[in-house]
Amino acid sequence: MNDFKYVFGPIPSRRLGRSLGISPLPKKTCNYSCIYCQLGRTDKMTNKRQEFYKTEDIIAEFKQYLKDSDKFDIVTVVGEGEPTLAANLGELVVALKALTDKPVAVITNGALLSDPQVREELCHADMVLPSLDAYNQEISKKIDRPYGTIKFEEEFEGLKKFTHMYEGELWLEIMLVDGINDDEQSILKFRELLKELKYDRLYLNTPVRPPAEADVNVVSEERMRYAVETLGGISIEMMSSGAFFSEIEDDYEAVKSIIGRHPMNQFEVRGFLESRDVKDPEAMMEQMKKDEAIHVIDYKGILTFRLK
């Protein structure tokens, strides 16, 4: 397993459970050099799509992995750069889906969604998780530091088109950075942009891992709560730390209070219950499945809970 070049994990994900990663491009090959990137500064900056690795080589390794284990919840095409730069992305997603009944997701910064071909290729995925860290060109340059020819307006228009054509699960993520895009005015600008998009859920994140630039800081809890309330999003950090948050003492009723506002999948529910030291989260989720007030949606084997 350790000799694999393209397949890595499974890695526990706060959103996706046990995520088996597929890397279609070399490390740190990207069209962004985000100030918060946990990999450090991008050293292979490009906006040109190409076939970095042959699809058949990646698939051969995936088949080899499947011989030994199927203990993962989802296959995630992400690598350690921007996967839409791989010109064979669509072909790769189709080939992966032919080999597993688990959902296949793509995590993308969204920069190439202005390309109709990229949008078409991503439609093959069961789930797409694009980022939206900025609301104009100025903020994009401060946070994402995109390749020189990339224009925010074109990116956003491509994202908008994609969200309205895509039929799978679409989860947006906004990375909030202290002092750049976390003030009240910024959050209200994000709210206006989000009205133009069609998505299933919104995650709000902040740079909790060591960033590329030393002066990048997490947003305050107060700022994050304001963003959550204003945008109707889910804070990834609050969700995993236990600050995602219910004042209700009864654990079961606390979960119900949250899913009344924000649907949560099985991994998010488990993480929240574990943060409250619930001894048997699985038993409580079984109780939720039987609760007539709760709608349980099975999408590609991943359960999402919401109040009816």
Backbone bond lengths (Angstrom), bond angles and torsions (degrees), N, CA, C in turn:
res aa  C-N    CA-C-N  psi(-1)  N-CA   C-N-CA  omega(-1)  CA-C   N-CA-C  phi
1 M - - - 1.448 - - 1.533 111.76 -
2 N 1.339 117.27 -38.42 1.451 120.83 -175.28 1.520 112.50 -70.30
3 D 1.332 117.81 -15.93 1.455 121.08 -178.70 1.516 112.39 -87.29
4 F 1.304 118.05 -1.81 1.452 120.43 -177.46 1.529 110.71 -66.22
5 K 1.315 115.12 141.21 1.463 121.84 -178.75 1.519 112.32 -98.45
6 Y 1.325 116.13 -32.93 1.462 120.64 -172.69 1.528 113.38 -111.99
7 V 1.316 117.32 -23.92 1.460 122.54 -176.84 1.524 108.77 -105.42
8 F 1.331 117.23 132.54 1.465 119.35 179.16 1.524 109.86 -142.91
9 G 1.318 115.79 152.38 1.466 120.80 -179.78 1.519 111.31 101.28
10 P 1.355 116.25 -157.13 1.464 127.14 7.21 1.527 112.85 -68.26
11 I 1.328 114.41 147.68 1.458 122.84 178.12 1.525 108.37 -112.04
12 P 1.335 117.92 130.07 1.474 118.65 177.74 1.523 111.01 -65.90
13 S 1.309 115.66 126.99 1.461 121.90 -179.05 1.513 109.54 -117.33
14 R 1.339 116.40 137.93 1.461 120.49 179.05 1.526 111.51 -66.06
15 R 1.310 117.21 -23.17 1.462 120.20 -178.78 1.528 112.87 -104.11
16 L 1.323 116.96 -31.56 1.461 120.20 -165.66 1.524 114.38 -117.27
17 G 1.323 118.12 4.12 1.461 119.41 -178.70 1.518 111.34 75.30
18 R 1.339 116.69 -136.62 1.468 121.15 179.27 1.527 108.27 -86.71
19 S 1.309 114.71 104.45 1.459 121.52 -172.71 1.523 110.41 -100.45
20 L 1.326 116.21 118.40 1.467 121.70 176.65 1.520 108.05 -90.43
21 G 1.319 117.05 114.93 1.456 121.49 -174.30 1.510 113.36 -84.67
22 I 1.320 115.87 145.40 1.456 123.85 173.63 1.520 107.44 -126.48
23 S 1.331 116.51 123.29 1.459 120.69 -177.77 1.528 110.00 -107.98
24 P 1.336 118.13 113.30 1.462 120.35 -179.41 1.526 114.32 -96.12
25 L 1.346 117.43 12.04 1.453 119.52 -176.69 1.531 110.29 -155.51
26 P 1.338 118.02 160.12 1.468 120.70 -179.50 1.519 112.38 -65.07
27 K 1.321 115.25 155.96 1.458 122.09 -178.59 1.523 111.46 -57.36
28 K 1.355 114.84 137.48 1.461 123.57 175.23 1.525 112.85 61.57
29 T 1.346 115.78 32.31 1.459 121.81 171.02 1.516 107.16 -97.99
30 C 1.327 117.12 112.93 1.464 119.22 -170.18 1.522 110.53 -155.77
31 N 1.332 115.74 162.11 1.462 121.54 172.99 1.527 111.42 -103.28
32 Y 1.326 116.13 5.12 1.460 123.73 170.88 1.537 108.43 -122.21
33 S 1.322 114.89 157.81 1.464 120.27 167.62 1.522 106.66 -133.65
34 C 1.324 114.83 71.31 1.465 121.62 -170.67 1.524 111.65 -62.00
35 I 1.322 115.38 140.52 1.456 119.46 -178.48 1.525 111.41 -67.83
36 Y 1.341 117.81 -19.88 1.460 121.36 -177.73 1.526 113.21 -99.67
37 C 1.334 118.32 1.76 1.467 120.75 -171.79 1.525 111.68 -61.69
38 Q 1.333 115.97 128.50 1.463 120.68 -179.39 1.523 112.23 -71.65
39 L 1.336 118.25 -13.28 1.464 121.84 178.40 1.518 112.33 -87.07
40 G 1.337 116.72 -6.54 1.453 120.40 -175.15 1.516 110.49 91.50
41 R 1.312 116.83 -170.43 1.460 121.20 -178.25 1.528 110.70 -67.85
42 T 1.329 115.23 144.14 1.469 120.82 177.30 1.516 109.24 -66.57
43 D 1.339 117.09 130.44 1.463 119.26 178.26 1.528 112.79 -110.80
44 K 1.343 116.51 -3.01 1.474 120.67 174.32 1.529 106.69 -126.76
45 M 1.325 115.72 74.87 1.468 122.04 -174.79 1.520 109.41 -83.23
46 T 1.330 116.29 119.93 1.462 120.87 -179.35 1.518 109.12 -155.30
47 N 1.313 115.79 154.96 1.465 120.44 171.93 1.525 110.39 -124.65
48 K 1.328 116.19 16.89 1.462 122.06 -179.06 1.524 109.82 -98.69
49 R 1.298 117.00 124.92 1.460 121.29 177.35 1.525 109.46 -75.43
50 Q 1.323 114.91 139.24 1.461 120.54 175.81 1.519 109.54 -156.99
51 E 1.306 116.21 163.79 1.461 120.47 177.08 1.521 108.01 -89.39
52 F 1.320 115.34 100.75 1.460 120.37 -177.80 1.525 110.87 -75.49
53 Y 1.330 116.13 -43.63 1.463 121.97 179.13 1.527 108.13 -130.87
54 K 1.307 116.02 143.99 1.458 120.04 -178.81 1.532 110.60 -68.93
55 T 1.321 114.90 139.49 1.460 120.40 179.90 1.518 111.19 -56.83
56 E 1.339 116.52 -42.86 1.474 119.46 -177.16 1.525 112.19 -63.63
57 D 1.336 117.35 -31.08 1.469 119.83 178.11 1.536 110.56 -70.60
58 I 1.323 116.79 -41.82 1.470 120.59 178.06 1.523 110.13 -64.48
59 I 1.321 116.06 -44.58 1.462 120.64 -178.30 1.521 111.25 -66.47
60 A 1.319 117.51 -37.13 1.474 120.19 177.62 1.523 110.47 -60.77
61 E 1.321 116.52 -40.16 1.461 120.16 178.72 1.530 110.77 -69.12
62 F 1.329 117.23 -38.95 1.455 121.49 177.62 1.529 110.43 -62.35
63 K 1.310 117.08 -42.50 1.466 121.06 177.10 1.521 110.99 -61.18
64 Q 1.328 116.39 -40.26 1.458 120.75 178.69 1.519 110.60 -63.34
65 Y 1.344 116.30 -41.33 1.462 120.31 177.06 1.526 110.38 -60.88
66 L 1.316 117.25 -44.08 1.459 121.46 -176.52 1.525 112.68 -64.14
67 K 1.306 117.50 -24.00 1.472 120.57 177.47 1.526 111.16 -63.77
68 D 1.330 116.06 -30.50 1.459 120.74 -174.03 1.524 113.99 -102.46
69 S 1.334 116.89 -23.92 1.463 117.55 -173.45 1.523 111.42 -160.07
70 D 1.325 115.38 142.34 1.460 121.35 168.41 1.524 109.79 -125.24
71 K 1.330 115.54 23.80 1.457 120.61 -175.79 1.530 111.44 -86.46
72 F 1.316 114.06 68.40 1.452 121.13 174.10 1.522 107.28 -147.09
73 D 1.332 115.57 159.21 1.459 120.64 -177.29 1.513 112.83 -100.36
74 I 1.323 116.00 -25.01 1.457 120.64 -173.84 1.521 108.97 -157.44
75 V 1.328 116.72 149.56 1.464 122.61 173.20 1.522 106.96 -102.33
76 T 1.330 116.74 125.36 1.463 120.73 -174.76 1.521 110.32 -120.19
77 V 1.323 116.44 114.84 1.464 121.47 175.86 1.516 107.13 -84.03
78 V 1.320 115.54 110.00 1.465 119.33 -175.10 1.517 111.26 -148.73
79 G 1.324 118.20 -48.15 1.457 119.85 -177.31 1.506 112.21 63.29
80 E 1.322 115.62 -151.99 1.465 120.95 178.77 1.527 108.82 -126.01
81 G 1.319 114.61 48.42 1.457 123.17 179.47 1.516 107.57 -171.78
82 E 1.326 117.88 -151.98 1.468 121.73 -179.23 1.528 110.62 -102.47
83 P 1.331 118.14 107.18 1.464 121.34 -171.56 1.523 115.22 -64.79
84 T 1.359 118.02 -23.75 1.462 117.74 -179.99 1.531 111.86 -71.46
85 L 1.332 118.09 -8.93 1.470 120.50 173.19 1.532 111.13 -70.59
86 A 1.325 116.95 -19.01 1.467 120.65 177.11 1.525 109.05 -74.99
87 A 1.326 116.69 116.00 1.463 120.78 -175.79 1.522 112.66 -67.24
88 N 1.320 117.13 -18.05 1.470 121.62 179.32 1.525 112.16 -100.04
89 L 1.333 117.51 22.52 1.459 120.78 -176.36 1.526 111.77 -59.58
90 G 1.321 117.37 -49.36 1.458 120.15 -177.88 1.512 112.05 -60.65
91 E 1.311 116.28 -44.53 1.466 121.97 177.70 1.521 110.87 -60.65
92 L 1.326 116.10 -40.66 1.457 121.29 -179.61 1.524 111.20 -65.36
93 V 1.324 117.68 -44.92 1.467 121.17 -179.46 1.530 110.45 -61.50
94 V 1.319 116.48 -44.67 1.469 120.53 178.87 1.526 110.68 -60.35
95 A 1.329 116.63 -43.05 1.463 120.82 -179.08 1.525 111.58 -66.76
96 L 1.313 117.70 -39.13 1.466 121.02 177.53 1.531 110.76 -63.75
97 K 1.317 116.03 -43.97 1.465 120.37 -178.31 1.530 111.84 -64.04
98 A 1.309 116.47 -27.81 1.464 119.92 179.26 1.525 112.50 -71.83
99 L 1.343 116.26 -14.75 1.462 120.33 -174.66 1.527 113.81 -108.26
100 T 1.330 118.16 -7.62 1.463 119.94 -178.10 1.521 109.86 -146.63
101 D 1.325 115.10 149.76 1.459 119.33 174.05 1.523 111.34 -94.27
102 K 1.337 117.30 1.87 1.459 121.29 174.63 1.535 108.86 -77.56
103 P 1.321 118.22 151.08 1.465 119.63 179.70 1.523 112.02 -65.08
104 V 1.321 115.48 147.94 1.463 122.63 176.76 1.525 107.70 -112.63
105 A 1.335 115.95 122.24 1.464 122.37 -177.02 1.519 110.26 -115.00
106 V 1.328 115.69 155.98 1.461 122.04 172.40 1.524 107.83 -127.22
107 I 1.337 116.08 127.79 1.461 121.58 174.74 1.527 107.64 -101.97
108 T 1.337 116.82 125.07 1.464 120.77 -173.77 1.524 111.37 -138.75
109 N 1.328 115.79 150.90 1.463 119.06 174.12 1.527 111.76 -79.47
110 G 1.326 117.43 -9.45 1.457 121.53 175.00 1.514 115.50 83.09
111 A 1.332 117.65 -0.37 1.462 119.98 -174.46 1.521 112.75 -62.57
112 L 1.328 117.43 -32.81 1.466 120.96 -176.78 1.523 113.53 -96.11
113 L 1.315 117.54 9.47 1.461 119.39 177.15 1.524 112.09 -68.61
114 S 1.315 117.03 -9.89 1.463 120.29 172.45 1.521 111.50 -70.20
115 D 1.328 117.58 -14.82 1.466 123.69 179.85 1.535 109.17 -90.16
116 P 1.346 118.29 117.73 1.467 120.32 -179.57 1.533 113.05 -57.54
117 Q 1.331 117.51 -33.10 1.461 120.53 179.07 1.522 111.38 -64.88
118 V 1.323 116.85 -40.79 1.462 120.90 178.16 1.526 109.91 -64.22
119 R 1.304 116.95 -42.39 1.463 120.01 178.76 1.524 111.08 -60.42
120 E 1.324 116.69 -42.75 1.465 120.48 178.85 1.524 111.28 -63.56
121 E 1.319 117.61 -42.28 1.465 121.39 -178.81 1.523 111.07 -65.08
122 L 1.322 117.12 -40.67 1.460 120.43 -178.94 1.528 112.27 -67.81
123 C 1.318 116.98 -21.63 1.469 119.93 178.55 1.525 111.96 -65.32
124 H 1.328 118.37 -16.49 1.469 121.17 177.22 1.527 112.03 -74.88
125 A 1.324 117.35 -21.78 1.466 121.08 -176.48 1.526 110.66 -76.12
126 D 1.329 116.38 150.50 1.462 121.48 176.36 1.524 111.50 -74.88
127 M 1.327 116.12 -31.72 1.456 121.67 -179.67 1.523 108.63 -140.82
128 V 1.331 116.73 141.66 1.462 121.88 174.25 1.519 107.68 -130.19
129 L 1.342 115.42 133.75 1.459 121.66 -177.70 1.529 108.86 -122.16
130 P 1.346 117.51 88.95 1.461 120.38 179.33 1.527 112.40 -90.44
131 S 1.326 115.31 155.93 1.465 121.23 177.91 1.526 110.99 -99.95
132 L 1.310 115.10 152.40 1.463 122.35 173.47 1.523 106.60 -144.06
133 D 1.345 116.13 86.13 1.463 120.20 -173.96 1.524 113.23 -90.72
134 A 1.337 116.17 -12.97 1.464 119.71 -173.20 1.524 110.01 -132.52
135 Y 1.316 114.71 167.80 1.461 120.72 176.26 1.522 111.47 -125.79
136 N 1.335 117.01 1.24 1.464 121.48 172.18 1.535 109.00 -161.15
137 Q 1.311 115.66 176.32 1.464 121.35 -175.54 1.534 111.27 -64.28
138 E 1.320 116.70 -38.86 1.472 120.55 -177.79 1.529 111.36 -61.36
139 I 1.324 116.46 -47.82 1.465 119.83 -179.24 1.522 110.65 -69.18
140 S 1.327 116.99 -36.42 1.468 120.24 177.24 1.527 111.06 -59.15
141 K 1.330 116.17 -42.59 1.463 119.61 179.48 1.529 111.69 -66.22
142 K 1.325 117.13 -31.90 1.464 120.24 -179.34 1.528 112.15 -74.53
143 I 1.343 116.81 -38.06 1.464 120.25 -173.93 1.526 112.42 -99.09
144 D 1.335 116.48 -51.48 1.467 120.39 -173.23 1.519 113.48 -88.93
145 R 1.317 117.98 -25.10 1.465 123.80 -177.82 1.538 110.47 45.69
146 P 1.342 116.45 64.85 1.462 120.38 -174.27 1.523 113.47 -72.96
147 Y 1.326 114.74 162.26 1.462 122.42 171.80 1.529 108.50 -52.63
148 G 1.314 115.85 144.19 1.466 121.80 -167.12 1.506 117.38 -53.87
149 T 1.339 118.48 -32.51 1.462 120.06 -176.17 1.528 112.90 -86.94
150 I 1.325 118.00 -5.09 1.462 121.37 -176.77 1.525 110.03 -79.05
151 K 1.333 115.74 128.61 1.460 122.13 -179.95 1.526 109.42 -114.25
152 F 1.327 116.60 131.25 1.453 120.51 -176.37 1.524 112.14 -58.21
153 E 1.334 117.10 -43.05 1.468 119.97 -177.43 1.522 111.36 -59.21
154 E 1.335 116.92 -39.46 1.466 120.77 179.31 1.521 110.63 -70.03
155 E 1.328 116.44 -40.80 1.470 120.67 176.13 1.521 111.03 -57.18
156 F 1.334 115.04 -49.99 1.461 119.16 -175.21 1.519 111.40 -65.83
157 E 1.307 116.77 -38.41 1.462 119.76 178.09 1.523 110.09 -63.46
158 G 1.337 116.44 -39.43 1.464 120.25 176.29 1.515 112.07 -64.94
159 L 1.346 116.58 -41.35 1.463 121.06 177.30 1.522 110.03 -61.80
160 K 1.318 116.82 -43.32 1.462 120.56 -179.61 1.530 110.57 -61.64
161 K 1.319 116.36 -46.33 1.469 119.47 178.84 1.523 110.90 -60.36
162 F 1.326 115.80 -42.31 1.458 118.95 -177.66 1.520 111.71 -65.88
163 T 1.327 117.29 -43.16 1.464 118.76 -177.41 1.526 112.08 -63.59
164 H 1.319 117.00 -24.65 1.466 119.78 -179.15 1.531 112.69 -91.19
165 M 1.330 117.95 -13.56 1.461 120.53 178.33 1.527 112.54 -102.06
166 Y 1.325 116.28 -22.55 1.466 121.33 -172.55 1.524 110.85 -77.65
167 E 1.318 116.50 137.78 1.464 121.23 -175.95 1.525 113.80 -108.99
168 G 1.329 118.11 -3.92 1.459 120.86 177.72 1.515 111.67 -88.23
169 E 1.341 115.89 -162.20 1.465 121.94 177.82 1.527 109.51 -83.80
170 L 1.321 117.21 124.44 1.455 120.95 -179.52 1.519 109.61 -118.70
171 W 1.349 115.14 117.00 1.460 121.70 -178.47 1.524 108.30 -116.03
172 L 1.314 116.84 113.01 1.456 121.79 177.05 1.526 110.80 -81.92
173 E 1.338 115.49 152.38 1.462 119.97 172.86 1.522 109.75 -135.00
174 I 1.323 115.78 133.83 1.462 122.46 172.22 1.522 108.27 -114.46
175 M 1.326 116.72 126.47 1.463 121.80 175.16 1.525 108.00 -94.64
176 L 1.321 116.04 114.33 1.457 121.39 -179.98 1.526 109.52 -94.23
177 V 1.327 115.72 128.20 1.460 122.39 -178.01 1.518 109.05 -118.51
178 D 1.311 116.01 130.05 1.462 122.27 -177.25 1.530 111.55 -54.02
179 G 1.319 115.78 127.24 1.450 121.13 174.11 1.519 115.39 82.09
180 I 1.334 118.07 -0.28 1.469 120.03 -178.45 1.524 112.06 -118.52
181 N 1.333 117.50 -54.46 1.464 119.67 -176.10 1.529 112.60 -133.85
182 D 1.343 116.42 24.79 1.469 119.68 -175.15 1.527 113.72 -111.82
183 D 1.338 117.51 -0.86 1.463 119.31 -179.36 1.528 110.15 -75.92
184 E 1.321 115.51 168.00 1.470 120.64 -175.04 1.526 111.97 -58.85
185 Q 1.333 117.18 -42.11 1.464 120.55 -179.66 1.526 110.87 -62.26
186 S 1.323 116.73 -41.40 1.468 120.50 179.31 1.518 111.64 -63.64
187 I 1.327 115.96 -44.31 1.462 119.80 -179.45 1.527 110.56 -62.15
188 L 1.313 117.79 -38.64 1.466 120.70 178.60 1.527 110.94 -67.84
189 K 1.326 117.47 -33.68 1.465 120.23 176.25 1.523 110.90 -68.46
190 F 1.341 116.55 -39.72 1.465 119.42 173.97 1.532 110.16 -59.83
191 R 1.314 116.27 -41.45 1.465 119.60 -178.12 1.524 111.28 -59.66
192 E 1.333 116.78 -39.15 1.458 119.74 179.08 1.532 111.33 -67.27
193 L 1.320 117.51 -39.99 1.471 120.52 178.24 1.527 111.16 -65.50
194 L 1.321 116.51 -40.98 1.461 120.45 -176.95 1.527 111.91 -63.22
195 K 1.320 117.01 -26.28 1.463 120.20 178.25 1.524 111.68 -63.26
196 E 1.332 116.97 -22.25 1.467 121.18 -177.98 1.528 112.52 -88.82
197 L 1.329 116.96 -6.38 1.455 120.88 -173.88 1.521 111.63 -108.77
198 K 1.317 115.33 156.49 1.457 122.59 176.76 1.534 107.21 -116.88
199 Y 1.331 116.87 116.97 1.460 119.91 -175.65 1.520 109.41 -150.27
200 D 1.331 115.19 162.44 1.465 120.30 -177.31 1.513 112.51 -91.15
201 R 1.326 116.67 -33.51 1.454 119.60 176.60 1.514 110.14 -158.59
202 L 1.333 114.07 158.81 1.458 121.46 -178.94 1.522 108.73 -124.42
203 Y 1.335 115.47 126.42 1.460 121.22 176.04 1.526 109.27 -107.25
204 L 1.322 114.99 138.82 1.457 121.68 176.51 1.522 108.36 -113.26
205 N 1.324 115.08 126.19 1.460 120.10 -175.54 1.525 109.23 -124.63
206 T 1.315 115.93 168.81 1.459 122.41 174.68 1.525 107.24 -150.68
207 P 1.333 119.27 152.13 1.472 121.56 -168.55 1.535 113.56 -71.72
208 V 1.321 116.61 86.56 1.462 120.78 -179.18 1.529 111.79 -87.25
209 R 1.329 117.85 -16.31 1.463 121.20 177.07 1.517 109.40 -97.23
210 P 1.350 117.59 157.44 1.467 119.79 -178.19 1.531 111.61 -54.02
211 P 1.346 118.15 120.52 1.459 121.63 -174.42 1.530 112.74 -87.18
212 A 1.334 114.50 171.48 1.467 120.16 178.54 1.519 111.80 -64.32
213 E 1.341 116.57 -34.75 1.464 121.17 -177.73 1.528 110.09 -115.42
214 A 1.306 116.13 136.07 1.463 121.82 -170.48 1.523 113.36 -67.04
215 D 1.336 117.65 -24.97 1.465 119.42 -175.51 1.527 112.62 -91.37
216 V 1.317 118.02 12.77 1.462 122.01 177.68 1.526 109.16 -85.87
217 N 1.335 116.77 129.14 1.459 120.61 -175.69 1.524 111.97 -128.91
218 V 1.325 114.92 154.76 1.462 120.96 176.31 1.520 109.58 -69.76
219 V 1.325 115.98 155.66 1.459 119.92 175.95 1.522 108.95 -79.90
220 S 1.307 115.57 158.58 1.458 120.29 179.18 1.528 109.79 -70.60
221 E 1.322 115.45 158.98 1.464 120.37 177.70 1.522 110.14 -61.17
222 E 1.319 116.16 -37.00 1.470 120.45 179.19 1.518 111.24 -62.40
223 R 1.356 116.54 -44.89 1.459 120.95 179.18 1.529 110.92 -64.03
224 M 1.325 115.87 -41.51 1.457 119.54 -179.02 1.528 110.36 -64.63
225 R 1.311 116.84 -41.79 1.465 119.21 179.65 1.534 110.74 -63.46
226 Y 1.313 115.62 -39.31 1.468 119.06 177.70 1.528 110.42 -62.15
227 A 1.328 116.90 -43.65 1.465 120.98 179.33 1.521 110.96 -63.38
228 V 1.336 116.21 -43.63 1.469 120.70 178.97 1.525 110.37 -58.84
229 E 1.317 116.46 -47.08 1.463 120.87 -177.04 1.529 112.02 -69.34
230 T 1.329 116.66 -38.57 1.466 120.67 -175.90 1.521 112.44 -76.68
231 L 1.338 116.15 -38.21 1.464 120.32 -174.40 1.528 113.02 -97.19
232 G 1.335 116.18 -10.65 1.456 118.26 -177.73 1.515 112.99 70.03
233 G 1.327 116.38 30.93 1.458 121.30 -177.25 1.504 113.20 -99.28
234 I 1.317 114.83 -179.99 1.456 123.32 177.63 1.522 107.76 -116.97
235 S 1.311 117.71 124.96 1.457 121.78 177.05 1.519 109.50 -80.35
236 I 1.327 116.91 117.93 1.464 120.66 -179.77 1.520 110.54 -62.41
237 E 1.325 117.01 -42.53 1.457 119.87 -177.55 1.522 111.42 -68.82
238 M 1.323 116.94 -41.60 1.459 119.48 177.23 1.519 110.92 -63.93
239 M 1.323 115.39 -38.07 1.455 120.14 -179.05 1.526 111.40 -61.31
240 S 1.341 116.83 -41.19 1.455 120.02 -174.30 1.525 112.88 -88.16
241 S 1.333 116.91 -21.09 1.458 118.68 -174.00 1.525 113.14 -93.58
242 G 1.311 115.27 -12.30 1.457 118.51 -176.93 1.506 112.38 96.40
243 A 1.336 116.48 -7.08 1.455 119.05 174.46 1.522 110.21 -80.40
244 F 1.265 116.80 -8.17 1.471 122.24 174.15 1.518 106.83 -94.80
245 F 1.294 107.68 112.27 1.437 122.29 -99.38 1.503 104.74 -142.68
246 S 1.312 114.72 129.35 1.453 120.36 168.61 1.525 107.50 -142.18
247 E 1.325 115.90 135.64 1.460 119.83 177.88 1.524 111.87 -79.19
248 I 1.328 116.70 -7.76 1.465 121.46 -179.58 1.527 109.30 -69.62
249 E 1.308 118.27 127.25 1.466 121.62 -175.81 1.527 112.22 -72.35
250 D 1.310 117.57 -39.87 1.459 120.84 -179.51 1.534 109.12 -67.22
251 D 1.327 116.49 123.31 1.465 120.81 -173.83 1.525 112.61 -61.90
252 Y 1.318 116.46 -42.34 1.457 120.17 -177.99 1.527 110.92 -65.52
253 E 1.315 116.49 -45.43 1.459 120.38 179.36 1.532 111.19 -68.00
254 A 1.340 115.94 -29.34 1.468 119.50 177.28 1.526 110.60 -64.25
255 V 1.329 116.44 -43.59 1.465 119.78 177.72 1.530 109.99 -62.39
256 K 1.315 116.47 -44.25 1.460 119.44 -178.72 1.526 111.34 -62.70
257 S 1.324 116.80 -34.64 1.464 119.06 179.35 1.524 110.73 -66.14
258 I 1.329 116.69 -33.78 1.465 120.53 -179.59 1.521 111.21 -74.56
259 I 1.345 116.35 -48.03 1.466 118.07 -176.21 1.527 112.05 -71.26
260 G 1.317 116.74 -10.91 1.450 119.45 171.16 1.519 111.83 -69.45
261 R 1.332 116.44 -23.71 1.465 121.76 178.94 1.515 112.29 -107.68
262 H 1.346 116.17 -38.16 1.458 121.35 -175.83 1.522 109.22 -134.59
263 P 1.330 120.01 110.68 1.463 119.97 173.43 1.527 110.79 -54.64
264 M 1.318 116.70 141.34 1.468 121.92 179.81 1.523 108.95 -126.66
265 N 1.344 115.94 139.04 1.452 117.20 175.53 1.526 109.95 -84.74
266 Q 1.334 115.85 176.74 1.460 120.35 -171.55 1.517 112.47 -61.85
267 F 1.322 117.46 -31.73 1.464 120.55 -178.27 1.523 110.56 -74.38
268 E 1.327 115.67 -37.67 1.461 120.19 178.20 1.524 110.96 -67.91
269 V 1.329 116.11 -41.50 1.468 119.57 177.65 1.522 110.11 -61.73
270 R 1.336 115.99 -45.92 1.468 119.84 -179.50 1.523 110.94 -60.56
271 G 1.348 116.62 -44.80 1.460 120.00 179.99 1.519 112.53 -62.08
272 F 1.322 116.27 -40.54 1.460 120.47 179.02 1.523 110.72 -64.91
273 L 1.326 116.68 -44.79 1.464 119.96 -179.31 1.527 111.13 -65.47
274 E 1.332 116.43 -39.86 1.465 119.69 177.77 1.516 111.24 -63.83
275 S 1.345 117.33 -34.00 1.461 120.24 178.81 1.526 111.91 -67.10
276 R 1.331 116.02 -19.77 1.471 121.19 177.48 1.528 111.21 -100.86
277 D 1.338 116.16 12.18 1.472 123.22 176.55 1.535 112.39 62.26
278 V 1.338 116.30 34.26 1.463 119.93 173.06 1.520 108.41 -69.73
279 K 1.315 117.33 127.55 1.466 120.86 -172.18 1.523 112.92 -71.79
280 D 1.325 117.74 -33.00 1.460 119.99 -176.80 1.530 109.86 -134.20
281 P 1.347 117.68 78.57 1.468 120.26 -179.26 1.528 113.09 -59.69
282 E 1.339 116.24 -34.35 1.466 119.27 -177.79 1.529 111.00 -63.93
283 A 1.325 116.60 -39.68 1.461 120.16 179.09 1.525 110.34 -64.33
284 M 1.328 116.68 -38.36 1.452 119.25 179.63 1.521 111.03 -68.53
285 M 1.345 117.44 -36.13 1.459 119.58 177.47 1.528 111.15 -68.05
286 E 1.336 116.81 -32.80 1.466 119.61 174.76 1.524 110.21 -63.92
287 Q 1.334 115.98 -38.59 1.458 120.46 176.02 1.529 110.79 -62.78
288 M 1.325 116.08 -39.53 1.461 120.12 179.48 1.525 111.69 -63.84
289 K 1.326 116.36 -36.29 1.472 120.10 179.86 1.527 111.70 -63.01
290 K 1.326 115.69 -28.44 1.462 120.09 -177.35 1.524 112.82 -93.15
291 D 1.310 116.76 -6.52 1.460 122.01 -176.59 1.531 109.16 -76.75
292 E 1.317 116.97 120.60 1.462 120.74 -176.92 1.525 113.21 -68.20
293 A 1.318 117.03 -15.42 1.463 120.65 178.90 1.526 112.43 -84.87
294 I 1.346 116.01 -8.74 1.459 120.81 -175.23 1.520 110.10 -111.34
295 H 1.306 115.15 131.07 1.464 121.68 175.25 1.528 108.10 -94.65
296 V 1.335 117.54 121.50 1.461 122.37 -179.87 1.522 108.18 -107.03
297 I 1.323 116.00 119.03 1.466 121.71 -177.40 1.525 108.57 -108.26
298 D 1.331 116.07 124.76 1.467 121.76 177.80 1.516 107.92 -100.25
299 Y 1.327 115.92 107.56 1.461 120.41 177.11 1.515 108.84 -114.55
300 K 1.334 116.14 108.08 1.456 122.46 178.65 1.525 111.19 55.36
301 G 1.329 117.18 35.41 1.456 121.74 176.97 1.512 114.62 88.21
302 I 1.317 118.51 -3.64 1.464 122.25 177.44 1.519 108.10 -104.28
303 L 1.332 115.99 124.24 1.453 121.42 -176.48 1.522 111.26 -88.51
304 T 1.322 116.17 135.24 1.455 122.06 172.25 1.519 109.08 -119.21
305 F 1.328 115.63 134.92 1.470 121.63 -177.51 1.530 109.16 -110.03
306 R 1.335 115.83 132.83 1.457 120.62 172.58 1.530 108.36 -149.69
307 L 1.322 115.10 155.92 1.461 118.79 178.00 1.518 109.94 -74.83
308 K 1.334 115.53 143.84 1.457 119.93 177.99 1.519 110.39 -73.54
